Each structure stands twice: as C-alpha cells, then as structure tokens.
C-alpha cells in the first residue's frame, strides 16, 4: 500500500511479531504482539544502496505477556509526538541500503493502553520485504519541542525496563516505489 510522494516512500508493515523478553538479571517471562503500521521514508529507496531516514507509526494488538499487561498499544519512531497537548519531535530512524537489503537504527516509543510506556533502541537488518529487529529497552529519551522556544521533555520507560525486543517484520510497497 505504498504511495509515492515527492521525495518520500510509504510502506505498510503488513505483518509482524514483536517480542519483549526480560534482561539476563530479570525473572523469567516475556510476551509478544501483532504489529500493523506504516513507515514513511524521507527519500525513495532504490536498487542501489544509499543512506536514508524514516519514521514509523503502528498499532500493537493481541499482546500477550507472562505478567499482567495491556493487550494493545501504539508504537512510533520519528515524527511528531504529543505529550499533554504539546508537540515534540522524535528522532527519525536512519539506515543504509535499498529495496533489496538494508540496515537501520532508531528509537521507538510504545504507549500501552494502560498509560505505561516503553522506549526501545533498535537495529534492523532486512532482505527485500523481510526485516529482522533486535532492540534493548532504554530507561529514558529526551525529545525536543516542535516550537523552538519550547522546553525539551524526558520520556521514561515505565513498563518492561531492562528487557530486550526481537521481531520479524514484513513490508508491502508498490513496485514503482522501488524504481
């Protein structure tokens, strides 16, 4: 479901499984969710490898965990993020590659249905539409306001502190987007 825009490519994540597992020092457990979202690339991807940026938004559903946890959430990397009516900018993810393969690094913020939050630094490796994700939950992230006169804010992780994240993602885009 990609739609070409001036200098941008949009790709839908059509299926994904995201798993959170406790760190080595935490008690046994873990969980997983289904992910459905959209990635927006700052520049179109092509057949040759090049640097790029992207943002991502998505819905987490059917979440199950070994501890009582929300069944749904929203996840976002890059773009505008609103806290108490104030707009902030999340850092865009960066990558290198093209339509046939890529690697990326970014920070995603998940807001769970119960009001808790998880911040994940992640790395992806992809071949064509299949992408593997590895990540680590971070204690906090400081973000800048959209208004240059505003004050930065620090978001904190309040669920899954110290956990790791893994996932298998599949993307769908219009073939012309990769030409």
C-alpha positions in Angstrom: 0.0 0.0 0.0 2.8 2.4 -0.7 2.1 5.8 -2.2 4.9 7.7 -3.8 5.1 11.3 -2.5 7.5 14.0 -3.5 10.8 12.6 -2.2 9.1 10.1 0.0 8.1 6.5 0.1 5.4 5.0 2.3 5.4 1.3 3.1 2.9 -0.6 5.2 4.0 -3.2 7.7 1.6 -6.0 6.8 2.5 -8.5 9.5 4.9 -8.6 12.3 5.5 -10.2 15.6 7.3 -8.1 18.3 8.5 -9.9 21.4 9.7 -8.5 24.7 11.8 -10.6 27.0 13.4 -9.7 30.3 17.1 -9.0 30.6 19.5 -11.6 31.9 19.1 -10.4 35.5 15.2 -10.3 35.4 12.8 -13.0 36.3 11.7 -15.4 33.5 8.9 -14.2 31.3 8.2 -12.4 28.1 5.5 -11.6 25.7 4.5 -10.7 22.1 2.2 -8.6 20.0 1.0 -8.3 16.4 2.1 -5.1 14.7 0.3 -3.2 11.9 1.8 0.2 10.9 3.2 2.5 8.3 6.8 3.6 7.6 7.5 6.9 5.8 10.9 7.2 4.1 12.5 10.6 3.8 13.8 9.7 0.3 12.7 7.0 -2.0 14.6 3.7 -1.8 16.1 2.3 -5.0 18.1 -0.5 -6.4 21.5 0.9 -5.2 22.5 1.3 -1.6 22.3 4.7 -0.1 21.7 6.4 3.3 18.1 7.2 4.2 15.8 8.3 7.1 12.3 7.1 8.0 9.6 7.5 10.6 7.2 4.8 11.7 3.8 4.6 13.4 1.8 1.5 14.3 -0.7 -0.4 16.4 0.2 -3.3 18.6 -2.7 -5.7 19.1 -3.2 -9.2 20.5 -0.4 -8.7 23.0 0.2 -11.5 25.5 2.7 -11.5 28.3 3.7 -13.7 31.2 2.8 -10.8 33.6 -0.5 -8.9 33.5 0.0 -6.4 30.7 -2.1 -4.4 28.3 -3.3 -6.2 25.1 -2.8 -3.1 22.9 -0.6 -0.2 22.4 0.7 2.4 19.9 4.3 2.5 18.7 6.2 5.3 17.0 9.7 6.2 15.7 10.3 9.6 14.3 7.7 12.2 13.5 5.6 14.4 15.8 4.8 13.0 19.3 2.3 14.8 21.5 2.6 15.0 25.3 -0.2 16.8 27.3 -1.1 18.8 24.2 2.5 19.9 23.4 4.1 18.7 20.1 7.6 17.2 20.3 9.8 15.7 17.6 11.0 12.1 17.9 14.3 11.4 16.2 13.9 9.8 12.7 15.5 6.3 12.3 18.5 6.2 10.0 19.6 3.5 7.6 21.7 2.4 4.7 20.5 0.2 1.8 17.8 0.0 -0.8 14.9 -2.1 -1.9 16.8 -5.4 -1.9 18.6 -5.1 1.5 19.1 -2.6 4.3 20.2 -2.0 7.9 18.7 0.7 10.2 19.0 2.1 13.7 16.3 4.0 15.6 14.4 4.6 18.8 10.8 3.7 19.2 8.3 4.8 21.8 5.4 2.5 22.7 2.5 3.9 24.6 0.5 1.0 26.2 -3.3 1.1 26.7 -2.9 1.4 30.5 -0.8 4.6 30.2 2.6 2.9 30.6 5.5 3.5 28.2 8.4 1.5 26.8 11.3 3.1 24.9 13.4 0.8 22.7 16.7 1.4 20.8 16.6 -1.0 17.9 18.6 -2.2 15.0 17.1 -3.9 11.9 18.5 -6.0 9.1 16.4 -6.6 6.0 16.4 -8.5 2.8 13.7 -7.4 0.4 10.4 -7.2 2.3 11.6 -9.3 5.3 13.1 -7.4 8.2 14.5 -8.7 11.5 14.5 -6.4 14.5 16.7 -6.5 17.7 16.4 -4.0 20.4 17.0 -3.0 24.0 14.6 -1.1 26.3 16.1 2.2 27.4 15.3 4.0 30.7 14.6 7.4 29.1 14.7 9.6 26.0 14.9 13.4 25.8 13.0 14.9 22.9 12.8 18.4 21.6 9.7 20.5 21.2 8.4 21.5 17.7 8.2 25.1 19.0 11.9 26.3 19.1 11.0 28.4 22.2 9.6 25.3 24.0 11.4 23.2 26.6 12.7 19.7 25.9 11.0 16.8 27.8 12.4 13.5 29.0 10.2 10.4 28.5 10.8 7.5 30.8 10.2 3.8 30.4 7.5 2.6 32.9 6.9 -1.0 31.5 9.5 -3.7 30.5 12.5 -1.8 31.9 15.7 -3.9 31.2 14.0 -6.1 28.6 15.1 -6.9 25.1 13.0 -6.8 21.9 13.0 -9.0 18.8 10.7 -9.1 15.9 10.1 -10.3 12.3 8.5 -7.7 10.0 7.1 -7.9 6.5 6.6 -4.8 4.4 4.4 -4.1 1.4 5.1 -1.4 -1.1 4.1 -0.6 -4.7 6.8 -1.9 -7.1 7.2 1.5 -8.8 8.3 2.9 -5.4 11.5 0.9 -5.6 12.4 2.0 -9.1 
